[in-house]
Amino acid sequence: MLLWKKYCKGEKEMFRRSVLLILCGLLVLSPLAAAHSEASDPAQGPIITLTGDESLTVDAAFTFDDPGATAMDAHGKDLTDRITVEGTVVPYLVGEYTLIYTVTDDEGNQAQAERIVNVVPVTLPEVVDPPAKTIYLTFDDGPSYYTEHLLDILKQYDVKATFFIVGNRGHEELIRRTFEEGHSIGVHSYTHVYEEIYASDEAFFNDFMATEEVIHEITGQYTFLFRFPGGSSNTVSLISPGIMTRLTKIMEDMGYRYFDWTVSAGDSSTVKDTMYGYYCTIRNRVKPDAPFNVILQHDLNYYSIRSLETFIPWALENGYTFLPLDLTSPVVHSKVRN
């Protein structure tokens, strides 16, 4: 009987130890099992990771490159190509924009991420006052057959000028020479067809950038100087009410400077005069007491160009200095009428 009691007592001890071992094993294995279940559970849903910061500040520009995002589902499958983006950034309009990225996995679970994009105006260089009696010679609508002779005149007197070119004119070799001889080059237009250029903001941008690309292809540089076709005070743009008010601000926000003029040679394609007549017009319109004069001419007009053979020596003899325009030059803005 004593032996039987000892045997039963031993069995109970073994049973107790077995239960304890089983319980300990369950305690160890339970978290691992739960972690495995959580990682493979489709209900966990996909994960979106933004490329770059959640908040971006970018300068106003013609284009915006979205850094985008990547996505994976709970099993590690790449879902990046399924991401959709809600919201748009108008890169040339200063303001705050929200982009929402959404992805859906095979089980229908969704994930979202949000990015804030702040478009800010470009900080332009400060204007530097030029020397007294400075003249900025500016030429619109070229290059043309006559531009070569104009460059010869400027080279003879070591005078630098500014050329606001029309991109579809051709004469790439003259644009290259203009750049290599130290003159400034700015955008005027690609087509110079007013009703097309001012049909909309986007139409203006397309025309503008076409000429920018011509300049870049030839010189290796983009320009930040331009003159509106017809000037900033034009009324030919009234086909799109308010467009000049918008464009003048937008272009400056993007870091461009536009220049009108203080003196016109009166040499547009509808005006015919002699070399001496244009010389007298320019000389009489130049204001000797003004801090500077910005002269508008067209290098499509042969006699206007020839007038410089007389005007430049006269100006140099009378204490004038000639400079090309740049981003630090004093701006000349006419009153916007649209």
Rosetta silent file (secondary structure, phi, psi, omega in degrees, C-alpha in Angstrom):
SEQUENCE: MLLWKKYCKGEKEMFRRSVLLILCGLLVLSPLAAAHSEASDPAQGPIITLTGDESLTVDAAFTFDDPGATAMDAHGKDLTDRITVEGTVVPYLVGEYTLIYTVTDDEGNQAQAERIVNVVPVTLPEVVDPPAKTIYLTFDDGPSYYTEHLLDILKQYDVKATFFIVGNRGHEELIRRTFEEGHSIGVHSYTHVYEEIYASDEAFFNDFMATEEVIHEITGQYTFLFRFPGGSSNTVSLISPGIMTRLTKIMEDMGYRYFDWTVSAGDSSTVKDTMYGYYCTIRNRVKPDAPFNVILQHDLNYYSIRSLETFIPWALENGYTFLPLDLTSPVVHSKVRN
SCORE:     score description
SCORE:     0.000 S_00000001
   1 L     0.000  -39.671  178.434    0.000    0.000    0.000 S_00000001
   2 H   -64.169  -41.527  178.425    2.861    2.322    0.804 S_00000001
   3 H   -62.725  -40.105 -179.886    4.472    1.529   -2.536 S_00000001
   4 H   -62.875  -40.928  179.691    1.221    2.318   -4.356 S_00000001
   5 H   -65.361  -40.595  178.034    0.972    5.712   -2.716 S_00000001
   6 H   -63.420  -38.808 -179.329    4.556    6.517   -3.663 S_00000001
   7 H   -64.074  -45.545 -179.096    3.830    5.478   -7.249 S_00000001
   8 H   -64.040  -38.565  179.132    0.714    7.682   -7.479 S_00000001
   9 H   -64.411  -37.519  178.417    2.584   10.563   -5.973 S_00000001
  10 H   -66.838  -39.671  179.356    5.303   10.179   -8.623 S_00000001
  11 H   -63.358  -42.024 -179.809    2.768   10.075  -11.423 S_00000001
  12 H   -63.686  -39.796  179.951    1.144   13.260  -10.221 S_00000001
  13 H   -64.372  -42.836  178.443    4.523   15.037  -10.096 S_00000001
  14 H   -63.559  -40.919  179.833    5.351   13.969  -13.655 S_00000001
  15 H   -63.996  -40.387  179.963    1.925   15.093  -14.818 S_00000001
  16 H   -63.782  -43.510  179.952    2.409   18.457  -13.139 S_00000001
  17 H   -64.807  -38.151  179.156    5.791   18.932  -14.769 S_00000001
  18 H   -63.057  -43.706  179.130    4.389   17.982  -18.185 S_00000001
  19 H   -62.888  -41.917  179.578    1.633   20.543  -17.898 S_00000001
  20 H   -62.494  -41.771  178.613    4.122   23.233  -16.895 S_00000001
  21 H   -62.801  -42.289  179.736    6.335   22.421  -19.890 S_00000001
  22 H   -63.009  -44.234 -179.935    3.377   22.598  -22.246 S_00000001
  23 H   -62.926  -42.075  178.538    2.253   25.921  -20.811 S_00000001
  24 H   -62.376  -40.948  178.501    5.763   27.375  -21.098 S_00000001
  25 H   -62.280  -40.859  178.893    5.963   26.260  -24.715 S_00000001
  26 H   -64.602  -39.679  179.825    2.659   27.913  -25.491 S_00000001
  27 H   -63.480  -36.360  179.675    3.806   31.150  -23.874 S_00000001
  28 H   -73.372  -41.956 -173.162    6.941   31.206  -26.039 S_00000001
  29 H   -79.969  -26.414 -174.856    5.240   30.259  -29.298 S_00000001
  30 H   -59.147  -48.177  179.616    2.155   32.464  -28.999 S_00000001
  31 H   -62.204  -37.883  179.331    3.847   35.839  -29.807 S_00000001
  32 H   -64.272  -42.920  179.445    5.671   34.316  -32.786 S_00000001
  33 H   -64.380  -40.199  179.838    2.472   32.884  -34.144 S_00000001
  34 H   -65.204  -40.807  179.880    0.680   36.174  -33.632 S_00000001
  35 H   -64.094  -41.774  178.564    3.464   38.086  -35.409 S_00000001
  36 H   -63.754  -41.236  179.568    3.343   35.689  -38.354 S_00000001
  37 H   -63.945  -40.045 -177.668   -0.417   35.989  -38.501 S_00000001
  38 H   -67.881  -39.805 -177.504   -0.226   39.811  -38.430 S_00000001
  39 H   -68.502  -30.930 -175.996    2.386   39.989  -41.208 S_00000001
  40 L  -102.055    4.034 -178.047    0.416   37.771  -43.535 S_00000001
  41 L   -77.727  115.643 -179.394   -3.002   39.102  -42.684 S_00000001
  42 H   -59.118  -24.697 -177.413   -4.464   40.738  -45.816 S_00000001
  43 H   -68.487  -14.569  179.330   -6.572   42.981  -43.622 S_00000001
  44 H   -64.696  -32.402  175.591   -3.395   44.830  -42.596 S_00000001
  45 L    84.895  167.957 -178.754   -3.473   46.623  -45.975 S_00000001
  46 L   -78.040  169.864  179.011   -0.783   48.165  -48.161 S_00000001
  47 E  -127.274  129.974  175.481    1.752   50.800  -47.169 S_00000001
  48 E  -103.764  134.403  176.069    2.590   53.991  -49.165 S_00000001
  49 E  -121.939  119.015  178.783    5.960   55.663  -48.695 S_00000001
  50 E   -68.270  140.203  170.975    6.445   59.171  -50.079 S_00000001
  51 L   -88.241  115.696 -175.255    9.611   59.823  -52.057 S_00000001
  52 L    91.894 -169.380 -174.063   11.005   62.987  -50.533 S_00000001
  53 L   -79.150  156.392  175.943    9.434   65.190  -47.904 S_00000001
  54 L   -69.623  -25.588  178.530    5.772   65.425  -46.967 S_00000001
  55 E  -125.467  124.769 -179.021    6.004   69.191  -47.457 S_00000001
  56 E  -118.480  142.703  171.184    7.836   70.688  -50.425 S_00000001
  57 E  -119.000  121.714 -175.975    8.656   74.303  -51.243 S_00000001
  58 E  -129.666  149.969  175.207    9.448   74.932  -54.904 S_00000001
  59 E   -72.123  145.577  174.502   10.106   78.018  -57.010 S_00000001
  60 L   -57.555  137.155 -176.304    7.431   79.049  -59.486 S_00000001
  61 L  -160.185  174.278  178.645    8.285   77.544  -62.880 S_00000001
  62 L   -71.307  -28.777 -176.278    6.747   76.239  -66.087 S_00000001
  63 L  -133.221  158.350  174.203    6.846   72.636  -64.836 S_00000001
  64 L  -130.858  127.118  177.869    6.712   70.683  -61.575 S_00000001
  65 L   -99.099  108.095  179.605    8.334   67.259  -61.173 S_00000001
  66 L   -70.773  123.060  178.569    6.398   65.233  -58.616 S_00000001
  67 L   -63.353  -23.227  176.041    8.843   63.104  -56.570 S_00000001
  68 L    79.097 -160.020 -177.165    6.072   60.497  -56.324 S_00000001
  69 E  -157.737  169.058  173.637    5.789   57.568  -53.908 S_00000001
  70 E  -124.029  160.254 -179.182    6.243   53.799  -53.612 S_00000001
  71 E  -148.677  146.796  174.851    3.815   51.166  -52.273 S_00000001
  72 E  -138.223  152.127  174.953    3.808   47.522  -51.088 S_00000001
  73 L   -90.404 -176.052 -174.826    1.099   45.169  -49.886 S_00000001
  74 L   -67.265  -16.673 -179.759    1.217   43.094  -46.668 S_00000001
  75 L   -98.303    2.220 -179.657    3.049   40.283  -48.488 S_00000001
  76 L    90.352    7.051  179.596    5.797   42.547  -49.853 S_00000001
  77 L   -75.139  133.929 -178.889    4.362   42.794  -53.370 S_00000001
  78 E   -73.045  122.687 -179.493    5.280   46.041  -55.172 S_00000001
  79 L  -116.329   15.889 -173.747    2.153   48.127  -55.856 S_00000001
  80 H   -56.246  -38.859 -177.247    3.874   51.341  -56.965 S_00000001
  81 H   -71.814   -5.988  178.067    2.398   51.214  -60.458 S_00000001
  82 H   -95.324   -5.221 -176.662   -1.110   51.183  -58.921 S_00000001
  83 L   -67.226  132.718  172.202   -0.723   54.510  -57.139 S_00000001
  84 E  -112.833  152.174 -177.474   -3.148   57.218  -58.231 S_00000001
  85 E  -122.126  125.658  176.396   -2.704   60.916  -57.446 S_00000001
  86 E  -104.802  133.136 -178.132   -5.532   63.296  -56.641 S_00000001
  87 L   105.189  155.478  178.952   -4.882   67.014  -56.943 S_00000001
  88 L  -134.889  155.661  174.228   -2.685   69.084  -59.234 S_00000001
  89 L  -112.093  121.472  173.648    0.092   71.620  -58.850 S_00000001
  90 L   -91.307   99.396 -164.184   -0.057   74.661  -61.129 S_00000001
  91 L   -68.431  -17.560 -179.048    3.678   75.299  -61.048 S_00000001
  92 L   -98.735   -1.549  178.271    3.594   78.892  -62.292 S_00000001
  93 L  -107.202  118.598 -179.432    0.900   80.076  -59.859 S_00000001
  94 L   -63.544  132.972  179.734    2.118   80.926  -56.378 S_00000001
  95 E   161.368 -177.637  179.704    0.124   79.117  -53.689 S_00000001
  96 E  -107.092  133.826 -178.018   -0.304   75.954  -51.611 S_00000001
  97 E  -127.621  149.344  178.856   -1.351   72.678  -53.231 S_00000001
  98 E  -118.840  129.768  175.200   -2.283   69.261  -51.806 S_00000001
  99 E  -114.119  130.169  179.078   -1.513   65.945  -53.500 S_00000001
 100 E  -116.476  120.747 -179.548   -3.170   62.743  -52.210 S_00000001
 101 E   -99.367  130.674 -178.637   -1.626   59.401  -53.205 S_00000001
 102 E  -129.965  139.819  175.447   -3.879   56.316  -53.032 S_00000001
 103 E  -137.046  146.751  179.396   -3.143   52.622  -53.615 S_00000001
 104 E  -125.673  131.195  179.937   -5.405   49.523  -53.468 S_00000001
 105 L   -88.166 -176.329 -176.300   -4.121   45.965  -52.975 S_00000001
 106 L   -65.464  -24.669 -179.773   -5.527   42.706  -54.394 S_00000001
 107 L   -90.345    2.207  178.880   -7.866   42.298  -51.406 S_00000001
 108 L    89.390    3.433  177.990   -9.358   45.770  -51.873 S_00000001
 109 L   -76.573  141.708 -177.452   -7.544   47.345  -48.935 S_00000001
 110 E  -116.090  154.836  171.462   -6.515   50.973  -49.445 S_00000001
 111 E  -140.737  149.623 -179.407   -3.766   53.225  -48.143 S_00000001
 112 E  -134.597  154.189  172.546   -3.234   56.964  -48.597 S_00000001
 113 E  -142.347  153.069 -175.115   -0.487   59.523  -48.127 S_00000001
 114 E  -125.763  140.867  175.651   -0.594   63.315  -48.454 S_00000001
 115 E  -129.842  137.256  174.911    1.952   65.847  -49.662 S_00000001
 116 E  -102.782  129.479  178.445    1.783   69.654  -49.419 S_00000001
 117 E  -117.954  119.754  177.130    3.488   71.625  -52.204 S_00000001
 118 E  -103.595  116.144  175.868    4.156   75.325  -51.689 S_00000001
 119 E   -93.834  122.369 -176.333    4.907   77.263  -54.882 S_00000001
 120 E  -120.958  154.145  178.868    6.784   80.466  -54.058 S_00000001
 121 L   -69.156  147.072  176.003    8.005   83.353  -56.244 S_00000001
 122 L   -71.555  139.488  176.194   11.607   83.366  -57.402 S_00000001
 123 L   -83.568  115.380 -179.226   13.761   85.986  -55.721 S_00000001
 124 L   -83.726  152.814  176.320   15.102   88.266  -58.436 S_00000001
 125 L   -62.560  152.482  177.547   18.468   90.051  -58.164 S_00000001
 126 L   -69.500  145.070  177.933   18.364   93.610  -56.915 S_00000001
 127 L   -72.280  137.062  178.570   18.357   96.321  -59.569 S_00000001
 128 L  -110.521  126.506  179.094   21.651   98.187  -59.905 S_00000001
 129 L   -65.645  129.805 -179.623   21.555  101.808  -60.989 S_00000001
 130 L   -78.907  168.903  174.326   23.548  102.250  -64.211 S_00000001
 131 L   -59.916  156.694  178.066   26.019  105.076  -64.824 S_00000001
 132 L   -57.922  148.014  177.447   24.512  108.422  -65.765 S_00000001
 133 L    58.319   44.813  175.812   23.467  108.820  -69.412 S_00000001
 134 E   -88.227  138.598  175.444   23.256  105.078  -70.086 S_00000001
 135 E  -118.398  129.190  172.104   21.613  103.900  -73.295 S_00000001
 136 E  -105.795  108.014  173.704   20.251  100.395  -73.748 S_00000001
 137 E   -80.383  127.180  178.357   19.896   99.610  -77.452 S_00000001
 138 E  -129.617  142.159 -175.520   17.268   96.896  -77.936 S_00000001
 139 E  -128.560  126.065 -179.561   16.202   95.197  -81.162 S_00000001
 140 E  -104.304  158.303  165.225   12.982   93.271  -81.714 S_00000001
 141 L    78.881   -3.839  177.071   11.750   90.787  -84.323 S_00000001
 142 L   -85.836 -169.447    0.810   15.096   89.519  -85.626 S_00000001
 143 L   -77.005  161.503  179.121   17.310   87.979  -86.576 S_00000001
 144 L  -141.578 -177.089  178.452   17.072   88.979  -90.206 S_00000001
 145 L   -58.468  -29.282 -175.247   19.223   89.445  -93.262 S_00000001
 146 L   -87.450   -9.151 -176.263   20.208   92.854  -91.873 S_00000001
 147 H   -63.664  -33.577  179.161   21.287   91.634  -88.447 S_00000001
 148 H   -60.368  -43.522  178.789   24.775   90.799  -89.674 S_00000001
 149 H   -66.590  -37.638  176.912   25.375   94.422  -90.694 S_00000001
 150 H   -60.411  -45.147  178.597   23.978   95.577  -87.353 S_00000001
 151 H   -62.629  -35.577  177.535   26.437   93.340  -85.508 S_00000001
 152 H   -63.292  -42.252  179.335   29.258   94.758  -87.632 S_00000001
 153 H   -63.339  -47.323 -179.213   28.297   98.318  -86.599 S_00000001
 154 H   -62.105  -40.427  179.424   28.124   97.407  -82.917 S_00000001
 155 H   -65.426  -38.247 -179.662   31.466   95.616  -83.106 S_00000001
 156 H   -58.296  -38.344 -176.592   33.085   98.608  -84.798 S_00000001
 157 L  -103.234    6.914  179.967   32.217  100.851  -81.846 S_00000001
 158 L    54.419   46.556  179.725   32.526   98.144  -79.157 S_00000001
 159 L  -107.642  134.268  176.577   28.883   98.654  -78.183 S_00000001
 160 L  -103.748  143.501 -176.291   26.812   95.900  -76.564 S_00000001
 161 L  -136.496 -175.497 -179.545   23.067   95.671  -77.108 S_00000001
 162 E  -126.918  133.320 -177.072   20.069   93.436  -76.410 S_00000001
 163 E  -117.666  116.165  173.818   18.230   91.335  -79.006 S_00000001
 164 E   -96.068  104.532 -166.245   14.672   90.119  -78.345 S_00000001
 165 E   -94.779  159.895  171.978   14.423   87.438  -80.970 S_00000001
 166 E  -104.533  121.656 -167.426   11.653   85.659  -82.833 S_00000001
 167 H   -67.034  -26.133 -175.798   12.377   81.939  -82.664 S_00000001
 168 H   -94.855   13.302 -179.120   11.110   80.825  -86.059 S_00000001
 169 H   -76.912  -18.849 -173.988   13.181   83.309  -88.074 S_00000001
 170 L    81.807 -143.954  179.706   16.103   80.931  -88.520 S_00000001
 171 L    54.730   45.679 -178.925   19.561   82.535  -88.914 S_00000001
 172 H   -56.305  -34.395 -178.452   20.983   80.383  -86.128 S_00000001
 173 H   -65.250  -30.382  177.957   24.498   81.501  -87.035 S_00000001
 174 H   -75.379  -35.482  174.767   23.546   85.127  -86.292 S_00000001
 175 H   -63.469  -42.136  178.684   22.066   84.183  -82.910 S_00000001
 176 H   -63.113  -44.541  179.634   25.299   82.356  -82.124 S_00000001
 177 H   -63.787  -42.015  178.296   27.394   85.328  -83.197 S_00000001
 178 H   -55.591  -46.930 -179.600   25.214   87.699  -81.160 S_00000001
 179 H   -66.130  -46.380 -175.778   25.790   85.589  -78.063 S_00000001
 180 H   -67.122  -24.970 -179.421   29.513   85.060  -78.649 S_00000001
 181 L   -91.697    9.763  169.818   30.124   88.792  -79.109 S_00000001
 182 L    89.791   12.595  177.050   28.704   89.577  -75.684 S_00000001
 183 L   -85.184  156.773  175.738   25.245   90.887  -76.488 S_00000001
 184 E   -86.039  144.256  177.900   22.206   89.949  -74.404 S_00000001
 185 E  -122.203  130.890  178.330   19.541   87.728  -75.935 S_00000001
 186 E  -129.110  166.226  177.658   15.942   87.710  -74.778 S_00000001
 187 E   -84.275  135.673  169.435   12.694   86.087  -75.837 S_00000001
 188 E  -113.954  -55.261  179.122   10.233   88.065  -77.922 S_00000001
 189 E  -171.815  171.677  171.019    8.094   85.394  -79.538 S_00000001
 190 L  -102.463  -39.475 -177.373    8.240   82.297  -81.688 S_00000001
 191 L  -110.156  -29.060 -173.488    5.563   83.188  -84.230 S_00000001
 192 L    59.749   30.037  175.186    4.759   86.849  -83.499 S_00000001
 193 L  -103.020  103.625 -170.491    1.146   86.081  -84.382 S_00000001
 194 H   -55.545  -45.995 -174.525   -0.781   88.031  -81.763 S_00000001
 195 H   -66.671  -22.052  175.681   -4.071   86.159  -81.974 S_00000001
 196 H   -85.663  -44.152 -176.603   -2.257   82.879  -81.388 S_00000001
 197 H   -62.005  -43.584 -174.238    0.136   84.093  -78.701 S_00000001
 198 L  -100.281   20.742  177.552   -2.536   85.762  -76.581 S_00000001
 199 L   -66.517  -30.632  179.056   -5.272   83.173  -77.121 S_00000001
 200 L  -167.458  168.726  175.977   -4.659   81.911  -73.555 S_00000001
 201 H   -58.290  -45.160 -177.574   -2.037   81.780  -70.823 S_00000001
 202 H   -65.270  -36.076  178.141   -0.973   78.332  -72.020 S_00000001
 203 H   -63.565  -41.649  177.150   -0.694   79.539  -75.615 S_00000001
 204 H   -62.160  -46.176 -178.791    1.646   82.308  -74.499 S_00000001
 205 H   -60.291  -43.320 -178.950    3.757   79.856  -72.470 S_00000001
 206 H   -62.523  -43.493  178.686    4.042   77.449  -75.407 S_00000001
 207 H   -63.845  -44.172 -178.930    5.131   80.241  -77.759 S_00000001
 208 H   -60.880  -51.253 -175.299    7.583   81.575  -75.173 S_00000001
 209 H   -67.653  -27.249  176.538    9.199   78.229  -74.393 S_00000001
 210 H   -61.791  -40.887  177.936    9.600   77.392  -78.071 S_00000001
 211 H   -73.347  -37.580  175.369   11.912   80.400  -78.397 S_00000001
 212 H   -55.638  -41.814 -178.736   13.631   79.592  -75.098 S_00000001
 213 H   -68.230  -35.933  176.003   14.511   76.179  -76.513 S_00000001
 214 H   -61.098  -47.041 -179.482   15.913   77.748  -79.695 S_00000001
 215 H   -62.689  -43.467 -179.203   18.133   80.014  -77.591 S_00000001
 216 H   -65.033  -41.058 -178.760   19.226   77.140  -75.360 S_00000001
 217 H   -62.736  -35.951 -176.300   20.026   74.878  -78.277 S_00000001
 218 H   -85.698  -40.919 -173.017   22.281   77.515  -79.870 S_00000001
 219 H  -102.326  -17.620 -175.563   23.897   79.116  -76.815 S_00000001
 220 L    81.360    6.501 -178.543   23.673   76.364  -74.201 S_00000001
 221 L  -134.732  149.722  168.855   21.867   78.774  -71.877 S_00000001
 222 L   -92.514  151.038  177.748   18.302   79.801  -71.115 S_00000001
 223 L  -103.132  155.304  175.354   17.535   83.496  -70.899 S_00000001
 224 L  -120.407   19.899  176.544   15.482   85.272  -68.248 S_00000001
 225 E  -111.477  141.982  175.208   14.971   88.443  -70.282 S_00000001
 226 E  -159.327  164.139  173.186   12.005   89.040  -72.539 S_00000001
 227 L  -131.609  128.274  178.687    9.771   91.592  -74.165 S_00000001
 228 L   -62.337  137.888  171.522    6.082   90.959  -74.681 S_00000001
 229 L   -58.159  122.410 -175.633    4.987   91.007  -78.321 S_00000001
 230 L    84.488   -1.373 -177.144    3.411   94.434  -78.674 S_00000001
 231 L    79.642  165.239 -177.020    4.826   95.430  -75.270 S_00000001
 232 L   -70.604  -18.397 -178.792    3.170   94.946  -71.891 S_00000001
 233 L   -94.544   10.860 -175.634    0.674   97.754  -72.592 S_00000001
 234 L   -61.620  155.971  174.667   -0.630   96.162  -75.796 S_00000001
 235 L  -114.227   -2.620  176.301   -4.324   95.932  -76.545 S_00000001
 236 H   -65.414  -18.614 -179.035   -4.043   93.215  -79.188 S_00000001
 237 H   -82.511    0.028 -178.051   -4.324   90.800  -76.257 S_00000001
 238 H   -62.473  -10.708  173.449   -7.883   91.931  -75.478 S_00000001
 239 H   -61.359  -22.224  175.507   -9.053   88.737  -77.165 S_00000001
 240 L  -124.466   89.930 -175.511   -8.247   87.241  -73.715 S_00000001
 241 L   -53.074  130.765  176.340   -9.487   89.710  -71.093 S_00000001
 242 L    82.559    0.452 -172.006   -7.053   90.199  -68.224 S_00000001
 243 H   -66.021  -35.763 -178.239   -4.282   88.120  -69.750 S_00000001
 244 H   -70.887  -35.321  176.086   -1.597   90.815  -69.518 S_00000001
 245 H   -61.776  -40.816  179.109   -2.372   91.453  -65.854 S_00000001
 246 H   -70.255  -48.512 -172.493   -1.912   87.745  -65.199 S_00000001
 247 H   -66.241  -38.414 -179.246    1.150   87.224  -67.391 S_00000001
 248 H   -60.869  -38.285  178.784    3.140   90.166  -66.081 S_00000001
 249 H   -75.125  -46.247 -176.973    2.872   88.781  -62.538 S_00000001
 250 H   -59.267  -45.493 -176.878    3.317   85.123  -63.438 S_00000001
 251 H   -65.216  -39.480  177.282    6.453   85.720  -65.487 S_00000001
 252 H   -69.676  -35.636  176.183    8.097   87.781  -62.765 S_00000001
 253 H   -60.738  -30.232  179.878    7.135   85.167  -60.153 S_00000001
 254 L   -86.554    3.257  174.809    9.057   82.640  -62.277 S_00000001
 255 L    95.587   10.058  177.513   12.172   84.798  -62.242 S_00000001
 256 L   -94.358  152.322  172.675   11.864   86.508  -65.623 S_00000001
 257 E  -120.728  130.395  176.602   12.210   90.225  -66.231 S_00000001
 258 E  -106.998  150.857 -175.653   10.361   91.939  -69.031 S_00000001
 259 L  -130.344  128.202  167.484   11.377   95.247  -70.527 S_00000001
 260 L   -93.975 -144.175 -175.517    9.377   97.851  -72.408 S_00000001
 261 L  -150.001  160.045  176.013   11.094  100.993  -73.705 S_00000001
 262 L  -107.195  -20.616 -179.263   11.422  104.724  -73.142 S_00000001
 263 E  -133.032  128.211  174.576   12.358  105.679  -76.708 S_00000001
 264 E  -109.799  134.012  176.959   10.897  104.274  -79.923 S_00000001
 265 L   -75.113  -10.070 -178.698   12.693  104.703  -83.234 S_00000001
 266 L    63.893   38.131 -172.708    9.315  104.494  -84.945 S_00000001
 267 L  -113.766   29.723  178.394   10.709  101.877  -87.300 S_00000001
 268 L   -64.127  170.337 -174.238    7.976   99.260  -87.293 S_00000001
 269 L   -63.182  -18.409 -179.195    7.187   97.450  -90.530 S_00000001
 270 L   -91.166   -4.503 -177.636    4.418   99.940  -91.340 S_00000001
 271 L  -111.779  130.766  177.577    6.731  102.964  -91.090 S_00000001
 272 L  -119.798  133.151  179.130    9.209  103.891  -93.812 S_00000001
 273 L  -151.223  175.796  178.488   11.874  106.534  -93.363 S_00000001
 274 L   -91.767  168.048  176.490   15.414  107.329  -94.397 S_00000001
 275 H   -57.019  -44.560 -179.035   18.575  106.548  -92.496 S_00000001
 276 H   -68.864  -35.618  178.676   18.890  110.203  -91.530 S_00000001
 277 H   -62.602  -43.725  177.658   15.218  110.374  -90.578 S_00000001
 278 H   -67.053  -38.789  177.545   15.567  107.523  -88.105 S_00000001
 279 H   -58.098  -47.166 -179.674   18.757  109.037  -86.723 S_00000001
 280 H   -63.960  -39.919  179.699   16.961  112.326  -86.049 S_00000001
 281 H   -60.727  -49.175 -178.098   14.008  110.540  -84.454 S_00000001
 282 H   -64.886  -48.309 -177.038   16.188  108.599  -82.039 S_00000001
 283 H   -60.637  -40.746 -177.565   18.463  111.519  -81.196 S_00000001
 284 H   -74.046  -23.512 -178.384   15.547  113.875  -80.556 S_00000001
 285 H   -91.306  -18.448  176.294   13.697  111.370  -78.377 S_00000001
 286 L   -67.006  131.962 -177.687   16.629  110.455  -76.170 S_00000001
 287 L   -98.780  109.314 -176.277   16.322  112.327  -72.875 S_00000001
 288 L   -65.383  -24.641 -178.858   19.740  113.610  -71.747 S_00000001
 289 L   -90.843   -6.944  179.164   18.527  114.244  -68.182 S_00000001
 290 L   -73.448  147.288  179.096   16.998  110.783  -67.766 S_00000001
 291 L   -63.223  -25.124  177.075   19.008  108.298  -65.671 S_00000001
 292 E  -163.996  161.303  175.850   18.861  105.916  -68.635 S_00000001
 293 E  -130.122  131.243  174.473   17.176  105.437  -72.021 S_00000001
 294 E  -109.235  112.455 -174.106   15.905  102.141  -73.427 S_00000001
 295 E   -98.864  129.616  176.673   15.645  102.461  -77.199 S_00000001
 296 E   -98.209  122.631  171.003   13.375  100.208  -79.244 S_00000001
 297 E  -134.380  171.222  179.297   14.425   99.372  -82.794 S_00000001
 298 E  -125.912  125.587 -179.846   13.751   96.522  -85.200 S_00000001
 299 L   -84.261   20.604  166.386   16.543   94.730  -87.012 S_00000001
 300 L   -91.440  -12.090 -174.128   14.128   94.009  -89.857 S_00000001
 301 L  -104.834  109.211 -174.868   14.446   97.658  -90.881 S_00000001
 302 H   -62.232  -44.474 -176.035   17.606   98.320  -92.880 S_00000001
 303 H   -72.192  -29.161  174.474   17.526  102.121  -92.665 S_00000001
 304 H   -65.852  -41.326  176.679   16.903  102.048  -88.934 S_00000001
 305 H   -64.024  -44.909 -179.497   20.002   99.909  -88.543 S_00000001
 306 H   -61.977  -27.319 -179.568   22.036  102.214  -90.802 S_00000001
 307 L   -62.640  -23.583 -179.877   21.020  105.181  -88.631 S_00000001
 308 H   -69.102  -21.897  177.156   23.245  103.772  -85.882 S_00000001
 309 H   -61.539  -24.862  177.594   26.286  104.515  -87.991 S_00000001
 310 H  -101.991  -38.607 -174.563   25.581  108.161  -87.147 S_00000001
 311 H   -68.362  -44.416 -176.665   23.778  107.866  -83.831 S_00000001
 312 H   -60.859  -48.821  176.708   26.368  105.811  -81.939 S_00000001
 313 H   -59.208  -39.514  178.323   29.288  108.205  -82.649 S_00000001
 314 H   -60.804  -44.825 -177.934   27.066  111.160  -81.699 S_00000001
 315 H   -65.612  -43.542  179.754   26.065  109.496  -78.421 S_00000001
 316 H   -63.204  -39.784  179.392   29.640  108.551  -77.498 S_00000001
 317 H   -66.991  -23.615 -178.434   30.831  112.082  -78.236 S_00000001
 318 L  -102.472   20.933  170.258   28.116  113.433  -75.947 S_00000001
 319 L    83.728   15.825  178.582   29.033  111.315  -72.937 S_00000001
 320 L   -85.908  150.914  175.374   26.572  108.426  -73.295 S_00000001
 321 E  -116.498  138.946  178.095   27.392  104.855  -72.265 S_00000001
 322 E  -105.867  132.284  178.140   25.927  101.786  -73.978 S_00000001
 323 L  -135.818  151.531  170.505   25.083   98.661  -71.975 S_00000001
 324 L   -83.568  155.154  176.685   23.217   95.404  -72.629 S_00000001
 325 L   -75.984  148.447  169.731   20.250   94.544  -70.422 S_00000001
 326 L  -148.468 -173.976 -175.167   20.510   91.905  -67.702 S_00000001
 327 L   -68.160  -14.918  178.543   18.559   90.890  -64.600 S_00000001
 328 L   -98.004   -0.058 -178.805   20.076   93.751  -62.595 S_00000001
 329 L   -72.279  151.090  177.230   19.153   96.418  -65.153 S_00000001
 330 L   -63.605  136.075 -176.626   16.490   99.004  -64.247 S_00000001
 331 L   -84.494  147.779  173.653   13.110   97.838  -65.428 S_00000001
 332 L  -122.878  111.429 -179.118   10.899   99.796  -67.782 S_00000001
 333 L  -121.711  122.520  173.597    7.251   98.796  -67.494 S_00000001
 334 L   -78.707  167.132  179.449    4.459  100.538  -69.352 S_00000001
 335 L   -71.483  125.612  179.413    0.981  100.666  -67.867 S_00000001
 336 L   -72.283  129.823 -177.408   -0.811   97.379  -68.413 S_00000001
 337 L  -114.224   13.459  174.598   -4.107   97.971  -70.209 S_00000001
 338 L  -145.500    0.000    0.000   -5.502   94.460  -70.189 S_00000001
